[in-house]
Amino acid sequence: MNINEAIVATAKKQKECRRAFVKYLFLGILFIIVLPVGGGFAVGHLFENRLAPLFFIIIYIP
């Protein structure tokens, strides 16, 4: 493998790693922040109780 092929292979690998990082960052934000907050908001409106979102978030965390 010459130097040009190595550079191209390295760039390709970096691009793949960047995609994986962005994917897992998005999924992490979704499952750690968005779903508990959104679900708590929905449960609060569904049951019309001030403590319902808290119970939803407590159940979701483990």
MDAnalysis code that builds the backbone (N, CA, C; Angstrom):
import MDAnalysis as mda
import numpy as np

u = mda.Universe.empty(186, n_residues=62, atom_resindex=np.repeat(np.arange(62), 3), trajectory=True)
u.add_TopologyAttr("name", ["N", "CA", "C"] * 62)
u.add_TopologyAttr("resid", np.arange(1, 63))
u.add_TopologyAttr("resname", ["MET", "ASN", "ILE", "ASN", "GLU", "ALA", "ILE", "VAL", "ALA", "THR", "ALA", "LYS", "LYS", "GLN", "LYS", "GLU", "CYS", "ARG", "ARG", "ALA", "PHE", "VAL", "LYS", "TYR", "LEU", "PHE", "LEU", "GLY", "ILE", "LEU", "PHE", "ILE", "ILE", "VAL", "LEU", "PRO", "VAL", "GLY", "GLY", "GLY", "PHE", "ALA", "VAL", "GLY", "HIS", "LEU", "PHE", "GLU", "ASN", "ARG", "LEU", "ALA", "PRO", "LEU", "PHE", "PHE", "ILE", "ILE", "ILE", "TYR", "ILE", "PRO"])
u.atoms.positions = np.array([
    [0.854, -1.175, 0.000],
    [0.000, 0.000, 0.000],
    [0.900, 1.237, 0.000],
    [0.688, 2.094, -0.959],
    [1.496, 3.306, -0.987],
    [0.854, 4.384, -0.118],
    [1.511, 5.511, -0.040],
    [1.076, 6.572, 0.872],
    [-0.281, 7.148, 0.467],
    [-0.538, 7.271, -0.829],
    [-1.827, 7.822, -1.271],
    [-2.986, 6.904, -0.899],
    [-2.799, 5.614, -1.058],
    [-3.838, 4.663, -0.670],
    [-4.066, 4.689, 0.836],
    [-2.997, 4.847, 1.591],
    [-3.115, 4.920, 3.047],
    [-3.890, 6.167, 3.466],
    [-3.635, 7.283, 2.798],
    [-4.348, 8.523, 3.116],
    [-5.834, 8.374, 2.806],
    [-6.148, 7.789, 1.672],
    [-7.549, 7.586, 1.292],
    [-8.235, 6.640, 2.274],
    [-7.560, 5.569, 2.656],
    [-8.135, 4.611, 3.601],
    [-8.361, 5.260, 4.965],
    [-7.419, 6.085, 5.404],
    [-7.561, 6.772, 6.688],
    [-8.721, 7.755, 6.653],
    [-8.854, 8.496, 5.573],
    [-9.963, 9.447, 5.441],
    [-11.305, 8.724, 5.452],
    [-11.353, 7.581, 4.790],
    [-12.586, 6.796, 4.754],
    [-12.949, 6.292, 6.153],
    [-11.952, 5.819, 6.881],
    [-12.186, 5.320, 8.239],
    [-12.634, 6.451, 9.164],
    [-12.031, 7.626, 9.025],
    [-12.431, 8.771, 9.841],
    [-13.875, 9.167, 9.556],
    [-14.268, 9.109, 8.300],
    [-15.640, 9.441, 7.927],
    [-16.622, 8.449, 8.551],
    [-16.266, 7.166, 8.537],
    [-17.116, 6.149, 9.154],
    [-17.228, 6.369, 10.659],
    [-16.116, 6.688, 11.293],
    [-16.122, 6.924, 12.737],
    [-16.941, 8.164, 13.083],
    [-16.849, 9.188, 12.262],
    [-17.614, 10.412, 12.485],
    [-19.111, 10.125, 12.391],
    [-19.506, 9.326, 11.392],
    [-20.919, 8.952, 11.252],
    [-21.406, 8.180, 12.474],
    [-20.602, 7.244, 12.935],
    [-20.987, 6.453, 14.104],
    [-21.105, 7.340, 15.338],
    [-20.175, 8.280, 15.502],
    [-20.217, 9.182, 16.645],
    [-21.487, 10.026, 16.626],
    [-21.823, 10.593, 15.474],
    [-23.023, 11.424, 15.359],
    [-24.277, 10.593, 15.609],
    [-24.288, 9.375, 15.099],
    [-25.441, 8.489, 15.296],
    [-25.658, 8.210, 16.777],
    [-24.597, 7.826, 17.472],
    [-24.749, 7.493, 18.884],
    [-24.971, 8.728, 19.744],
    [-24.463, 9.863, 19.338],
    [-24.752, 11.110, 20.042],
    [-26.238, 11.437, 19.923],
    [-26.779, 11.314, 18.716],
    [-28.208, 11.556, 18.498],
    [-29.060, 10.594, 19.320],
    [-28.730, 9.308, 19.275],
    [-29.510, 8.326, 20.031],
    [-29.394, 8.560, 21.536],
    [-28.204, 8.947, 21.992],
    [-28.021, 9.237, 23.410],
    [-28.878, 10.396, 23.864],
    [-28.867, 11.469, 23.084],
    [-29.694, 12.628, 23.430],
    [-31.170, 12.251, 23.390],
    [-31.551, 11.474, 22.394],
    [-32.952, 11.071, 22.267],
    [-33.413, 10.266, 23.474],
    [-32.659, 9.226, 23.833],
    [-33.116, 8.324, 24.883],
    [-32.833, 8.829, 26.294],
    [-31.882, 9.746, 26.451],
    [-31.563, 10.230, 27.794],
    [-32.332, 11.498, 28.134],
    [-32.590, 12.343, 27.147],
    [-33.220, 13.632, 27.436],
    [-34.627, 13.734, 26.848],
    [-34.762, 13.502, 25.561],
    [-36.020, 13.796, 24.865],
    [-37.151, 12.866, 25.304],
    [-36.919, 11.580, 25.328],
    [-37.998, 10.654, 25.687],
    [-38.485, 10.820, 27.130],
    [-37.608, 10.922, 28.125],
    [-38.136, 11.119, 29.481],
    [-38.891, 12.437, 29.645],
    [-38.357, 13.509, 29.067],
    [-39.020, 14.808, 29.214],
    [-40.333, 14.829, 28.432],
    [-40.281, 14.368, 27.180],
    [-41.502, 14.329, 26.373],
    [-42.535, 13.370, 26.933],
    [-42.079, 12.216, 27.379],
    [-42.998, 11.251, 27.980],
    [-43.597, 11.762, 29.271],
    [-42.787, 12.424, 30.082],
    [-43.304, 13.024, 31.314],
    [-44.337, 14.093, 31.025],
    [-44.073, 14.895, 30.005],
    [-45.026, 15.929, 29.599],
    [-46.342, 15.298, 29.140],
    [-46.243, 14.248, 28.325],
    [-47.445, 13.573, 27.824],
    [-48.221, 12.908, 28.958],
    [-47.517, 12.248, 29.858],
    [-48.182, 11.578, 30.983],
    [-48.840, 12.609, 31.889],
    [-48.182, 13.745, 32.088],
    [-48.768, 14.804, 32.912],
    [-50.082, 15.303, 32.349],
    [-50.137, 15.461, 31.039],
    [-51.390, 15.907, 30.425],
    [-52.426, 14.791, 30.370],
    [-51.965, 13.568, 30.204],
    [-52.893, 12.444, 30.109],
    [-53.604, 12.196, 31.438],
    [-52.850, 12.198, 32.531],
    [-53.431, 11.912, 33.839],
    [-53.807, 13.168, 34.614],
    [-53.434, 14.336, 34.110],
    [-53.738, 15.621, 34.741],
    [-53.357, 15.624, 36.224],
    [-52.145, 15.189, 36.474],
    [-51.626, 15.134, 37.835],
    [-50.230, 15.733, 37.817],
    [-49.898, 16.529, 38.830],
    [-48.591, 17.183, 38.858],
    [-47.453, 16.200, 39.092],
    [-47.713, 15.098, 39.771],
    [-46.655, 14.138, 40.085],
    [-46.494, 13.044, 39.028],
    [-47.399, 12.958, 38.071],
    [-47.330, 11.911, 37.044],
    [-46.032, 11.972, 36.235],
    [-45.571, 13.161, 35.792],
    [-44.302, 13.193, 35.047],
    [-43.120, 12.706, 35.873],
    [-43.121, 13.028, 37.152],
    [-42.042, 12.587, 38.029],
    [-42.013, 11.061, 38.121],
    [-43.167, 10.446, 38.290],
    [-43.223, 8.990, 38.345],
    [-42.780, 8.367, 37.026],
    [-43.180, 8.967, 35.904],
    [-42.772, 8.453, 34.598],
    [-41.258, 8.492, 34.457],
    [-40.641, 9.605, 34.821],
    [-39.187, 9.742, 34.689],
    [-38.473, 8.780, 35.636],
    [-38.979, 8.616, 36.850],
    [-38.362, 7.685, 37.805],
    [-38.443, 6.252, 37.282],
    [-39.566, 5.883, 36.690],
    [-39.712, 4.530, 36.146],
    [-38.839, 4.350, 34.910],
    [-38.688, 5.391, 34.094],
    [-37.935, 5.290, 32.837],
    [-36.431, 5.162, 33.069],
    [-35.899, 5.811, 34.078],
    [-34.443, 5.903, 34.267],
    [-33.754, 4.539, 34.412],
    [-34.225, 3.615, 35.243],
    [-33.491, 2.347, 35.347],
    [-33.505, 1.596, 34.052],
])
